[in-house]
C-alpha cells in the first residue's frame, strides 16, 4: 500500500472568497456557530487583511485583521478546519499576519481568545491586559423615544 500523501496547503491573502466556504468553517467553532452567509459577506467586506489556507479548493484556515496600518491591528477569527488542526495551519496564518508587509509599522497586535496558550507560543503576552469589552447583548434596551443619533451638521448627538 502506498504511503498517504500529506496535502499541499496553500496560503493566500484573499478577501474575495465565497462566503459560504467561510460559513462552513465557522460552523465548526462554538464561538461562531450562529454566523450566517450574510454575516460572512459583511465580515469579508469590512476586513482590512484576510489570510486564508487552502487544500485545493477547500478553505481549511482563515484569519483576519482590522487595522489603522500605523499603530494598532486586531486579529480576529483565526480558525482551522478540525481535520487540519495540529498541523501548524493556525500558527502559519498568525505568522503570516504578523509578518505581512502592509503591517510592518504596527506596534501592537491585539486579539481576544479562549486559547491563550496557543498564542503565547507565538509570542503574545497576556500580561499586557489593558482592554475592556462592551457587549451589546448585556445592555438594557433603549426605548424608541430615547434613541440617540449623531448629527454631522451640529457635530453633536441628539435624541430622535
Chimera marker file (.cmm) of the C-alpha trace (Angstrom):
<marker_set name="trace">
<marker id="1" x="0.000" y="0.000" z="0.000" r="1" g="1" b="0" radius="0.5"/>
<marker id="2" x="1.493" y="3.416" z="-0.945" r="1" g="1" b="0" radius="0.5"/>
<marker id="3" x="2.121" y="5.899" z="1.870" r="1" g="1" b="0" radius="0.5"/>
<marker id="4" x="-0.544" y="8.511" z="2.421" r="1" g="1" b="0" radius="0.5"/>
<marker id="5" x="0.438" y="11.794" z="0.859" r="1" g="1" b="0" radius="0.5"/>
<marker id="6" x="0.289" y="14.863" z="3.032" r="1" g="1" b="0" radius="0.5"/>
<marker id="7" x="-1.946" y="17.556" z="1.499" r="1" g="1" b="0" radius="0.5"/>
<marker id="8" x="-0.272" y="20.568" z="-0.055" r="1" g="1" b="0" radius="0.5"/>
<marker id="9" x="-1.585" y="23.569" z="1.822" r="1" g="1" b="0" radius="0.5"/>
<marker id="10" x="-1.518" y="26.891" z="0.001" r="1" g="1" b="0" radius="0.5"/>
<marker id="11" x="-1.707" y="30.177" z="1.919" r="1" g="1" b="0" radius="0.5"/>
<marker id="12" x="-3.060" y="33.323" z="0.308" r="1" g="1" b="0" radius="0.5"/>
<marker id="13" x="-4.171" y="36.816" z="1.142" r="1" g="1" b="0" radius="0.5"/>
<marker id="14" x="-7.720" y="36.599" z="-0.077" r="1" g="1" b="0" radius="0.5"/>
<marker id="15" x="-10.856" y="38.526" z="0.886" r="1" g="1" b="0" radius="0.5"/>
<marker id="16" x="-12.851" y="37.803" z="-2.254" r="1" g="1" b="0" radius="0.5"/>
<marker id="17" x="-13.617" y="34.203" z="-1.360" r="1" g="1" b="0" radius="0.5"/>
<marker id="18" x="-17.009" y="32.529" z="-1.441" r="1" g="1" b="0" radius="0.5"/>
<marker id="19" x="-18.587" y="33.440" z="1.931" r="1" g="1" b="0" radius="0.5"/>
<marker id="20" x="-20.265" y="30.010" z="2.056" r="1" g="1" b="0" radius="0.5"/>
<marker id="21" x="-16.801" y="28.458" z="2.414" r="1" g="1" b="0" radius="0.5"/>
<marker id="22" x="-16.152" y="30.685" z="5.412" r="1" g="1" b="0" radius="0.5"/>
<marker id="23" x="-19.530" y="29.811" z="6.979" r="1" g="1" b="0" radius="0.5"/>
<marker id="24" x="-18.609" y="26.107" z="6.656" r="1" g="1" b="0" radius="0.5"/>
<marker id="25" x="-15.515" y="26.807" z="8.759" r="1" g="1" b="0" radius="0.5"/>
<marker id="26" x="-17.428" y="28.950" z="11.251" r="1" g="1" b="0" radius="0.5"/>
<marker id="27" x="-19.886" y="26.102" z="11.838" r="1" g="1" b="0" radius="0.5"/>
<marker id="28" x="-17.010" y="24.104" z="13.349" r="1" g="1" b="0" radius="0.5"/>
<marker id="29" x="-16.260" y="26.654" z="16.098" r="1" g="1" b="0" radius="0.5"/>
<marker id="30" x="-18.508" y="27.077" z="19.143" r="1" g="1" b="0" radius="0.5"/>
<marker id="31" x="-17.810" y="30.833" z="19.182" r="1" g="1" b="0" radius="0.5"/>
<marker id="32" x="-19.012" y="31.265" z="15.573" r="1" g="1" b="0" radius="0.5"/>
<marker id="33" x="-21.778" y="28.698" z="15.006" r="1" g="1" b="0" radius="0.5"/>
<marker id="34" x="-24.547" y="31.289" z="14.605" r="1" g="1" b="0" radius="0.5"/>
<marker id="35" x="-22.826" y="33.228" z="11.836" r="1" g="1" b="0" radius="0.5"/>
<marker id="36" x="-24.761" y="33.426" z="8.599" r="1" g="1" b="0" radius="0.5"/>
<marker id="37" x="-23.921" y="33.823" z="4.934" r="1" g="1" b="0" radius="0.5"/>
<marker id="38" x="-24.922" y="37.494" z="5.195" r="1" g="1" b="0" radius="0.5"/>
<marker id="39" x="-22.632" y="37.918" z="8.243" r="1" g="1" b="0" radius="0.5"/>
<marker id="40" x="-19.709" y="36.328" z="6.389" r="1" g="1" b="0" radius="0.5"/>
<marker id="41" x="-20.246" y="38.604" z="3.385" r="1" g="1" b="0" radius="0.5"/>
<marker id="42" x="-20.209" y="41.691" z="5.637" r="1" g="1" b="0" radius="0.5"/>
<marker id="43" x="-17.189" y="40.461" z="7.610" r="1" g="1" b="0" radius="0.5"/>
<marker id="44" x="-15.196" y="39.999" z="4.412" r="1" g="1" b="0" radius="0.5"/>
<marker id="45" x="-16.309" y="43.357" z="3.027" r="1" g="1" b="0" radius="0.5"/>
<marker id="46" x="-15.099" y="45.241" z="6.116" r="1" g="1" b="0" radius="0.5"/>
<marker id="47" x="-11.910" y="43.254" z="6.777" r="1" g="1" b="0" radius="0.5"/>
<marker id="48" x="-8.622" y="45.002" z="6.035" r="1" g="1" b="0" radius="0.5"/>
<marker id="49" x="-6.480" y="41.877" z="5.528" r="1" g="1" b="0" radius="0.5"/>
<marker id="50" x="-7.505" y="38.219" z="5.369" r="1" g="1" b="0" radius="0.5"/>
<marker id="51" x="-5.096" y="35.286" z="5.306" r="1" g="1" b="0" radius="0.5"/>
<marker id="52" x="-6.512" y="32.006" z="4.051" r="1" g="1" b="0" radius="0.5"/>
<marker id="53" x="-5.292" y="28.418" z="3.876" r="1" g="1" b="0" radius="0.5"/>
<marker id="54" x="-6.441" y="26.049" z="1.144" r="1" g="1" b="0" radius="0.5"/>
<marker id="55" x="-6.248" y="22.350" z="0.348" r="1" g="1" b="0" radius="0.5"/>
<marker id="56" x="-7.033" y="22.566" z="-3.363" r="1" g="1" b="0" radius="0.5"/>
<marker id="57" x="-10.374" y="24.443" z="-3.438" r="1" g="1" b="0" radius="0.5"/>
<marker id="58" x="-11.272" y="23.655" z="0.196" r="1" g="1" b="0" radius="0.5"/>
<marker id="59" x="-10.895" y="26.557" z="2.617" r="1" g="1" b="0" radius="0.5"/>
<marker id="60" x="-9.205" y="24.979" z="5.636" r="1" g="1" b="0" radius="0.5"/>
<marker id="61" x="-7.990" y="28.046" z="7.527" r="1" g="1" b="0" radius="0.5"/>
<marker id="62" x="-8.769" y="31.714" z="7.945" r="1" g="1" b="0" radius="0.5"/>
<marker id="63" x="-7.658" y="34.734" z="9.950" r="1" g="1" b="0" radius="0.5"/>
<marker id="64" x="-8.442" y="38.404" z="9.516" r="1" g="1" b="0" radius="0.5"/>
<marker id="65" x="-7.185" y="41.812" z="10.601" r="1" g="1" b="0" radius="0.5"/>
<marker id="66" x="-8.739" y="45.203" z="11.279" r="1" g="1" b="0" radius="0.5"/>
<marker id="67" x="-6.126" y="47.965" z="11.398" r="1" g="1" b="0" radius="0.5"/>
<marker id="68" x="-5.129" y="51.616" z="11.004" r="1" g="1" b="0" radius="0.5"/>
<marker id="69" x="-1.899" y="50.371" z="9.277" r="1" g="1" b="0" radius="0.5"/>
<marker id="70" x="0.208" y="52.602" z="11.557" r="1" g="1" b="0" radius="0.5"/>
<marker id="71" x="-0.099" y="51.777" z="15.258" r="1" g="1" b="0" radius="0.5"/>
<marker id="72" x="-2.660" y="49.086" z="16.016" r="1" g="1" b="0" radius="0.5"/>
<marker id="73" x="-4.095" y="45.953" z="14.479" r="1" g="1" b="0" radius="0.5"/>
<marker id="74" x="-6.596" y="43.481" z="15.849" r="1" g="1" b="0" radius="0.5"/>
<marker id="75" x="-6.544" y="39.844" z="14.787" r="1" g="1" b="0" radius="0.5"/>
<marker id="76" x="-9.941" y="38.148" z="14.536" r="1" g="1" b="0" radius="0.5"/>
<marker id="77" x="-11.448" y="34.798" z="13.667" r="1" g="1" b="0" radius="0.5"/>
<marker id="78" x="-8.355" y="32.602" z="13.410" r="1" g="1" b="0" radius="0.5"/>
<marker id="79" x="-9.963" y="29.278" z="12.604" r="1" g="1" b="0" radius="0.5"/>
<marker id="80" x="-8.753" y="25.969" z="11.175" r="1" g="1" b="0" radius="0.5"/>
<marker id="81" x="-10.857" y="23.088" z="9.852" r="1" g="1" b="0" radius="0.5"/>
<marker id="82" x="-10.971" y="20.372" z="12.524" r="1" g="1" b="0" radius="0.5"/>
<marker id="83" x="-9.488" y="17.821" z="10.109" r="1" g="1" b="0" radius="0.5"/>
<marker id="84" x="-6.377" y="20.009" z="9.679" r="1" g="1" b="0" radius="0.5"/>
<marker id="85" x="-5.808" y="21.127" z="13.266" r="1" g="1" b="0" radius="0.5"/>
<marker id="86" x="-2.475" y="20.243" z="14.854" r="1" g="1" b="0" radius="0.5"/>
<marker id="87" x="-0.619" y="20.599" z="11.536" r="1" g="1" b="0" radius="0.5"/>
<marker id="88" x="0.621" y="24.169" z="12.029" r="1" g="1" b="0" radius="0.5"/>
<marker id="89" x="-2.017" y="25.821" z="9.852" r="1" g="1" b="0" radius="0.5"/>
<marker id="90" x="-3.229" y="28.225" z="12.563" r="1" g="1" b="0" radius="0.5"/>
<marker id="91" x="0.328" y="29.142" z="13.548" r="1" g="1" b="0" radius="0.5"/>
<marker id="92" x="1.188" y="29.812" z="9.908" r="1" g="1" b="0" radius="0.5"/>
<marker id="93" x="-1.845" y="32.059" z="9.489" r="1" g="1" b="0" radius="0.5"/>
<marker id="94" x="-0.895" y="34.116" z="12.556" r="1" g="1" b="0" radius="0.5"/>
<marker id="95" x="2.780" y="34.323" z="11.490" r="1" g="1" b="0" radius="0.5"/>
<marker id="96" x="1.746" y="35.491" z="8.019" r="1" g="1" b="0" radius="0.5"/>
<marker id="97" x="-0.391" y="38.195" z="9.605" r="1" g="1" b="0" radius="0.5"/>
<marker id="98" x="2.401" y="39.349" z="11.945" r="1" g="1" b="0" radius="0.5"/>
<marker id="99" x="4.914" y="39.450" z="9.075" r="1" g="1" b="0" radius="0.5"/>
<marker id="100" x="2.568" y="40.933" z="6.462" r="1" g="1" b="0" radius="0.5"/>
<marker id="101" x="4.343" y="43.713" z="4.504" r="1" g="1" b="0" radius="0.5"/>
<marker id="102" x="1.474" y="46.193" z="4.986" r="1" g="1" b="0" radius="0.5"/>
<marker id="103" x="1.555" y="45.624" z="8.775" r="1" g="1" b="0" radius="0.5"/>
<marker id="104" x="5.295" y="46.190" z="9.316" r="1" g="1" b="0" radius="0.5"/>
<marker id="105" x="4.706" y="49.532" z="11.128" r="1" g="1" b="0" radius="0.5"/>
<marker id="106" x="2.199" y="48.097" z="13.615" r="1" g="1" b="0" radius="0.5"/>
<marker id="107" x="3.384" y="48.476" z="17.217" r="1" g="1" b="0" radius="0.5"/>
<marker id="108" x="0.733" y="46.330" z="18.935" r="1" g="1" b="0" radius="0.5"/>
<marker id="109" x="-1.395" y="43.455" z="17.704" r="1" g="1" b="0" radius="0.5"/>
<marker id="110" x="-4.477" y="42.674" z="19.796" r="1" g="1" b="0" radius="0.5"/>
<marker id="111" x="-6.714" y="39.653" z="19.871" r="1" g="1" b="0" radius="0.5"/>
<marker id="112" x="-9.398" y="38.018" z="22.003" r="1" g="1" b="0" radius="0.5"/>
<marker id="113" x="-9.103" y="34.299" z="22.655" r="1" g="1" b="0" radius="0.5"/>
<marker id="114" x="-10.193" y="31.401" z="24.780" r="1" g="1" b="0" radius="0.5"/>
<marker id="115" x="-6.904" y="29.642" z="23.856" r="1" g="1" b="0" radius="0.5"/>
<marker id="116" x="-4.152" y="31.848" z="25.320" r="1" g="1" b="0" radius="0.5"/>
<marker id="117" x="-1.603" y="29.005" z="25.332" r="1" g="1" b="0" radius="0.5"/>
<marker id="118" x="-1.714" y="28.767" z="21.527" r="1" g="1" b="0" radius="0.5"/>
<marker id="119" x="-0.950" y="32.475" z="21.128" r="1" g="1" b="0" radius="0.5"/>
<marker id="120" x="1.669" y="32.607" z="23.899" r="1" g="1" b="0" radius="0.5"/>
<marker id="121" x="3.710" y="30.084" z="21.873" r="1" g="1" b="0" radius="0.5"/>
<marker id="122" x="3.639" y="32.648" z="19.053" r="1" g="1" b="0" radius="0.5"/>
<marker id="123" x="4.961" y="35.464" z="21.265" r="1" g="1" b="0" radius="0.5"/>
<marker id="124" x="1.720" y="37.009" z="22.538" r="1" g="1" b="0" radius="0.5"/>
<marker id="125" x="1.508" y="38.024" z="26.184" r="1" g="1" b="0" radius="0.5"/>
<marker id="126" x="-1.494" y="38.189" z="28.471" r="1" g="1" b="0" radius="0.5"/>
<marker id="127" x="0.474" y="40.418" z="30.870" r="1" g="1" b="0" radius="0.5"/>
<marker id="128" x="-0.304" y="43.499" z="28.794" r="1" g="1" b="0" radius="0.5"/>
<marker id="129" x="-4.031" y="43.463" z="29.591" r="1" g="1" b="0" radius="0.5"/>
<marker id="130" x="-5.363" y="46.961" z="29.147" r="1" g="1" b="0" radius="0.5"/>
<marker id="131" x="-8.502" y="46.192" z="27.195" r="1" g="1" b="0" radius="0.5"/>
<marker id="132" x="-12.134" y="46.270" z="28.123" r="1" g="1" b="0" radius="0.5"/>
<marker id="133" x="-15.201" y="44.823" z="26.436" r="1" g="1" b="0" radius="0.5"/>
<marker id="134" x="-18.654" y="46.313" z="25.940" r="1" g="1" b="0" radius="0.5"/>
<marker id="135" x="-21.308" y="43.793" z="24.957" r="1" g="1" b="0" radius="0.5"/>
<marker id="136" x="-24.484" y="44.942" z="23.215" r="1" g="1" b="0" radius="0.5"/>
<marker id="137" x="-26.323" y="41.850" z="24.461" r="1" g="1" b="0" radius="0.5"/>
<marker id="138" x="-25.647" y="42.814" z="28.102" r="1" g="1" b="0" radius="0.5"/>
<marker id="139" x="-27.053" y="46.351" z="27.791" r="1" g="1" b="0" radius="0.5"/>
<marker id="140" x="-30.569" y="47.486" z="28.648" r="1" g="1" b="0" radius="0.5"/>
<marker id="141" x="-32.685" y="48.214" z="25.596" r="1" g="1" b="0" radius="0.5"/>
<marker id="142" x="-33.364" y="51.875" z="24.875" r="1" g="1" b="0" radius="0.5"/>
<marker id="143" x="-36.954" y="52.887" z="24.332" r="1" g="1" b="0" radius="0.5"/>
<marker id="144" x="-37.562" y="54.201" z="20.826" r="1" g="1" b="0" radius="0.5"/>
<marker id="145" x="-38.043" y="57.709" z="22.260" r="1" g="1" b="0" radius="0.5"/>
<marker id="146" x="-34.577" y="57.507" z="23.866" r="1" g="1" b="0" radius="0.5"/>
<marker id="147" x="-32.517" y="56.630" z="20.785" r="1" g="1" b="0" radius="0.5"/>
<marker id="148" x="-29.523" y="58.834" z="20.138" r="1" g="1" b="0" radius="0.5"/>
<marker id="149" x="-28.259" y="59.837" z="16.719" r="1" g="1" b="0" radius="0.5"/>
<marker id="150" x="-25.187" y="61.743" z="15.675" r="1" g="1" b="0" radius="0.5"/>
<marker id="151" x="-25.798" y="64.849" z="13.624" r="1" g="1" b="0" radius="0.5"/>
<marker id="152" x="-22.844" y="65.606" z="11.347" r="1" g="1" b="0" radius="0.5"/>
<marker id="153" x="-24.191" y="69.116" z="10.810" r="1" g="1" b="0" radius="0.5"/>
<marker id="154" x="-24.287" y="70.048" z="14.500" r="1" g="1" b="0" radius="0.5"/>
<marker id="155" x="-21.287" y="67.885" z="15.425" r="1" g="1" b="0" radius="0.5"/>
<marker id="156" x="-23.325" y="66.622" z="18.369" r="1" g="1" b="0" radius="0.5"/>
<marker id="157" x="-25.523" y="63.786" z="19.487" r="1" g="1" b="0" radius="0.5"/>
<marker id="158" x="-29.253" y="64.348" z="19.684" r="1" g="1" b="0" radius="0.5"/>
<marker id="159" x="-32.313" y="62.331" z="20.635" r="1" g="1" b="0" radius="0.5"/>
<marker id="160" x="-34.704" y="61.274" z="17.892" r="1" g="1" b="0" radius="0.5"/>
<link id1="1" id2="2" r="1" g="1" b="0" radius="0.2"/>
<link id1="2" id2="3" r="1" g="1" b="0" radius="0.2"/>
<link id1="3" id2="4" r="1" g="1" b="0" radius="0.2"/>
<link id1="4" id2="5" r="1" g="1" b="0" radius="0.2"/>
<link id1="5" id2="6" r="1" g="1" b="0" radius="0.2"/>
<link id1="6" id2="7" r="1" g="1" b="0" radius="0.2"/>
<link id1="7" id2="8" r="1" g="1" b="0" radius="0.2"/>
<link id1="8" id2="9" r="1" g="1" b="0" radius="0.2"/>
<link id1="9" id2="10" r="1" g="1" b="0" radius="0.2"/>
<link id1="10" id2="11" r="1" g="1" b="0" radius="0.2"/>
<link id1="11" id2="12" r="1" g="1" b="0" radius="0.2"/>
<link id1="12" id2="13" r="1" g="1" b="0" radius="0.2"/>
<link id1="13" id2="14" r="1" g="1" b="0" radius="0.2"/>
<link id1="14" id2="15" r="1" g="1" b="0" radius="0.2"/>
<link id1="15" id2="16" r="1" g="1" b="0" radius="0.2"/>
<link id1="16" id2="17" r="1" g="1" b="0" radius="0.2"/>
<link id1="17" id2="18" r="1" g="1" b="0" radius="0.2"/>
<link id1="18" id2="19" r="1" g="1" b="0" radius="0.2"/>
<link id1="19" id2="20" r="1" g="1" b="0" radius="0.2"/>
<link id1="20" id2="21" r="1" g="1" b="0" radius="0.2"/>
<link id1="21" id2="22" r="1" g="1" b="0" radius="0.2"/>
<link id1="22" id2="23" r="1" g="1" b="0" radius="0.2"/>
<link id1="23" id2="24" r="1" g="1" b="0" radius="0.2"/>
<link id1="24" id2="25" r="1" g="1" b="0" radius="0.2"/>
<link id1="25" id2="26" r="1" g="1" b="0" radius="0.2"/>
<link id1="26" id2="27" r="1" g="1" b="0" radius="0.2"/>
<link id1="27" id2="28" r="1" g="1" b="0" radius="0.2"/>
<link id1="28" id2="29" r="1" g="1" b="0" radius="0.2"/>
<link id1="29" id2="30" r="1" g="1" b="0" radius="0.2"/>
<link id1="30" id2="31" r="1" g="1" b="0" radius="0.2"/>
<link id1="31" id2="32" r="1" g="1" b="0" radius="0.2"/>
<link id1="32" id2="33" r="1" g="1" b="0" radius="0.2"/>
<link id1="33" id2="34" r="1" g="1" b="0" radius="0.2"/>
<link id1="34" id2="35" r="1" g="1" b="0" radius="0.2"/>
<link id1="35" id2="36" r="1" g="1" b="0" radius="0.2"/>
<link id1="36" id2="37" r="1" g="1" b="0" radius="0.2"/>
<link id1="37" id2="38" r="1" g="1" b="0" radius="0.2"/>
<link id1="38" id2="39" r="1" g="1" b="0" radius="0.2"/>
<link id1="39" id2="40" r="1" g="1" b="0" radius="0.2"/>
<link id1="40" id2="41" r="1" g="1" b="0" radius="0.2"/>
<link id1="41" id2="42" r="1" g="1" b="0" radius="0.2"/>
<link id1="42" id2="43" r="1" g="1" b="0" radius="0.2"/>
<link id1="43" id2="44" r="1" g="1" b="0" radius="0.2"/>
<link id1="44" id2="45" r="1" g="1" b="0" radius="0.2"/>
<link id1="45" id2="46" r="1" g="1" b="0" radius="0.2"/>
<link id1="46" id2="47" r="1" g="1" b="0" radius="0.2"/>
<link id1="47" id2="48" r="1" g="1" b="0" radius="0.2"/>
<link id1="48" id2="49" r="1" g="1" b="0" radius="0.2"/>
<link id1="49" id2="50" r="1" g="1" b="0" radius="0.2"/>
<link id1="50" id2="51" r="1" g="1" b="0" radius="0.2"/>
<link id1="51" id2="52" r="1" g="1" b="0" radius="0.2"/>
<link id1="52" id2="53" r="1" g="1" b="0" radius="0.2"/>
<link id1="53" id2="54" r="1" g="1" b="0" radius="0.2"/>
<link id1="54" id2="55" r="1" g="1" b="0" radius="0.2"/>
<link id1="55" id2="56" r="1" g="1" b="0" radius="0.2"/>
<link id1="56" id2="57" r="1" g="1" b="0" radius="0.2"/>
<link id1="57" id2="58" r="1" g="1" b="0" radius="0.2"/>
<link id1="58" id2="59" r="1" g="1" b="0" radius="0.2"/>
<link id1="59" id2="60" r="1" g="1" b="0" radius="0.2"/>
<link id1="60" id2="61" r="1" g="1" b="0" radius="0.2"/>
<link id1="61" id2="62" r="1" g="1" b="0" radius="0.2"/>
<link id1="62" id2="63" r="1" g="1" b="0" radius="0.2"/>
<link id1="63" id2="64" r="1" g="1" b="0" radius="0.2"/>
<link id1="64" id2="65" r="1" g="1" b="0" radius="0.2"/>
<link id1="65" id2="66" r="1" g="1" b="0" radius="0.2"/>
<link id1="66" id2="67" r="1" g="1" b="0" radius="0.2"/>
<link id1="67" id2="68" r="1" g="1" b="0" radius="0.2"/>
<link id1="68" id2="69" r="1" g="1" b="0" radius="0.2"/>
<link id1="69" id2="70" r="1" g="1" b="0" radius="0.2"/>
<link id1="70" id2="71" r="1" g="1" b="0" radius="0.2"/>
<link id1="71" id2="72" r="1" g="1" b="0" radius="0.2"/>
<link id1="72" id2="73" r="1" g="1" b="0" radius="0.2"/>
<link id1="73" id2="74" r="1" g="1" b="0" radius="0.2"/>
<link id1="74" id2="75" r="1" g="1" b="0" radius="0.2"/>
<link id1="75" id2="76" r="1" g="1" b="0" radius="0.2"/>
<link id1="76" id2="77" r="1" g="1" b="0" radius="0.2"/>
<link id1="77" id2="78" r="1" g="1" b="0" radius="0.2"/>
<link id1="78" id2="79" r="1" g="1" b="0" radius="0.2"/>
<link id1="79" id2="80" r="1" g="1" b="0" radius="0.2"/>
<link id1="80" id2="81" r="1" g="1" b="0" radius="0.2"/>
<link id1="81" id2="82" r="1" g="1" b="0" radius="0.2"/>
<link id1="82" id2="83" r="1" g="1" b="0" radius="0.2"/>
<link id1="83" id2="84" r="1" g="1" b="0" radius="0.2"/>
<link id1="84" id2="85" r="1" g="1" b="0" radius="0.2"/>
<link id1="85" id2="86" r="1" g="1" b="0" radius="0.2"/>
<link id1="86" id2="87" r="1" g="1" b="0" radius="0.2"/>
<link id1="87" id2="88" r="1" g="1" b="0" radius="0.2"/>
<link id1="88" id2="89" r="1" g="1" b="0" radius="0.2"/>
<link id1="89" id2="90" r="1" g="1" b="0" radius="0.2"/>
<link id1="90" id2="91" r="1" g="1" b="0" radius="0.2"/>
<link id1="91" id2="92" r="1" g="1" b="0" radius="0.2"/>
<link id1="92" id2="93" r="1" g="1" b="0" radius="0.2"/>
<link id1="93" id2="94" r="1" g="1" b="0" radius="0.2"/>
<link id1="94" id2="95" r="1" g="1" b="0" radius="0.2"/>
<link id1="95" id2="96" r="1" g="1" b="0" radius="0.2"/>
<link id1="96" id2="97" r="1" g="1" b="0" radius="0.2"/>
<link id1="97" id2="98" r="1" g="1" b="0" radius="0.2"/>
<link id1="98" id2="99" r="1" g="1" b="0" radius="0.2"/>
<link id1="99" id2="100" r="1" g="1" b="0" radius="0.2"/>
<link id1="100" id2="101" r="1" g="1" b="0" radius="0.2"/>
<link id1="101" id2="102" r="1" g="1" b="0" radius="0.2"/>
<link id1="102" id2="103" r="1" g="1" b="0" radius="0.2"/>
<link id1="103" id2="104" r="1" g="1" b="0" radius="0.2"/>
<link id1="104" id2="105" r="1" g="1" b="0" radius="0.2"/>
<link id1="105" id2="106" r="1" g="1" b="0" radius="0.2"/>
<link id1="106" id2="107" r="1" g="1" b="0" radius="0.2"/>
<link id1="107" id2="108" r="1" g="1" b="0" radius="0.2"/>
<link id1="108" id2="109" r="1" g="1" b="0" radius="0.2"/>
<link id1="109" id2="110" r="1" g="1" b="0" radius="0.2"/>
<link id1="110" id2="111" r="1" g="1" b="0" radius="0.2"/>
<link id1="111" id2="112" r="1" g="1" b="0" radius="0.2"/>
<link id1="112" id2="113" r="1" g="1" b="0" radius="0.2"/>
<link id1="113" id2="114" r="1" g="1" b="0" radius="0.2"/>
<link id1="114" id2="115" r="1" g="1" b="0" radius="0.2"/>
<link id1="115" id2="116" r="1" g="1" b="0" radius="0.2"/>
<link id1="116" id2="117" r="1" g="1" b="0" radius="0.2"/>
<link id1="117" id2="118" r="1" g="1" b="0" radius="0.2"/>
<link id1="118" id2="119" r="1" g="1" b="0" radius="0.2"/>
<link id1="119" id2="120" r="1" g="1" b="0" radius="0.2"/>
<link id1="120" id2="121" r="1" g="1" b="0" radius="0.2"/>
<link id1="121" id2="122" r="1" g="1" b="0" radius="0.2"/>
<link id1="122" id2="123" r="1" g="1" b="0" radius="0.2"/>
<link id1="123" id2="124" r="1" g="1" b="0" radius="0.2"/>
<link id1="124" id2="125" r="1" g="1" b="0" radius="0.2"/>
<link id1="125" id2="126" r="1" g="1" b="0" radius="0.2"/>
<link id1="126" id2="127" r="1" g="1" b="0" radius="0.2"/>
<link id1="127" id2="128" r="1" g="1" b="0" radius="0.2"/>
<link id1="128" id2="129" r="1" g="1" b="0" radius="0.2"/>
<link id1="129" id2="130" r="1" g="1" b="0" radius="0.2"/>
<link id1="130" id2="131" r="1" g="1" b="0" radius="0.2"/>
<link id1="131" id2="132" r="1" g="1" b="0" radius="0.2"/>
<link id1="132" id2="133" r="1" g="1" b="0" radius="0.2"/>
<link id1="133" id2="134" r="1" g="1" b="0" radius="0.2"/>
<link id1="134" id2="135" r="1" g="1" b="0" radius="0.2"/>
<link id1="135" id2="136" r="1" g="1" b="0" radius="0.2"/>
<link id1="136" id2="137" r="1" g="1" b="0" radius="0.2"/>
<link id1="137" id2="138" r="1" g="1" b="0" radius="0.2"/>
<link id1="138" id2="139" r="1" g="1" b="0" radius="0.2"/>
<link id1="139" id2="140" r="1" g="1" b="0" radius="0.2"/>
<link id1="140" id2="141" r="1" g="1" b="0" radius="0.2"/>
<link id1="141" id2="142" r="1" g="1" b="0" radius="0.2"/>
<link id1="142" id2="143" r="1" g="1" b="0" radius="0.2"/>
<link id1="143" id2="144" r="1" g="1" b="0" radius="0.2"/>
<link id1="144" id2="145" r="1" g="1" b="0" radius="0.2"/>
<link id1="145" id2="146" r="1" g="1" b="0" radius="0.2"/>
<link id1="146" id2="147" r="1" g="1" b="0" radius="0.2"/>
<link id1="147" id2="148" r="1" g="1" b="0" radius="0.2"/>
<link id1="148" id2="149" r="1" g="1" b="0" radius="0.2"/>
<link id1="149" id2="150" r="1" g="1" b="0" radius="0.2"/>
<link id1="150" id2="151" r="1" g="1" b="0" radius="0.2"/>
<link id1="151" id2="152" r="1" g="1" b="0" radius="0.2"/>
<link id1="152" id2="153" r="1" g="1" b="0" radius="0.2"/>
<link id1="153" id2="154" r="1" g="1" b="0" radius="0.2"/>
<link id1="154" id2="155" r="1" g="1" b="0" radius="0.2"/>
<link id1="155" id2="156" r="1" g="1" b="0" radius="0.2"/>
<link id1="156" id2="157" r="1" g="1" b="0" radius="0.2"/>
<link id1="157" id2="158" r="1" g="1" b="0" radius="0.2"/>
<link id1="158" id2="159" r="1" g="1" b="0" radius="0.2"/>
<link id1="159" id2="160" r="1" g="1" b="0" radius="0.2"/>
</marker_set>
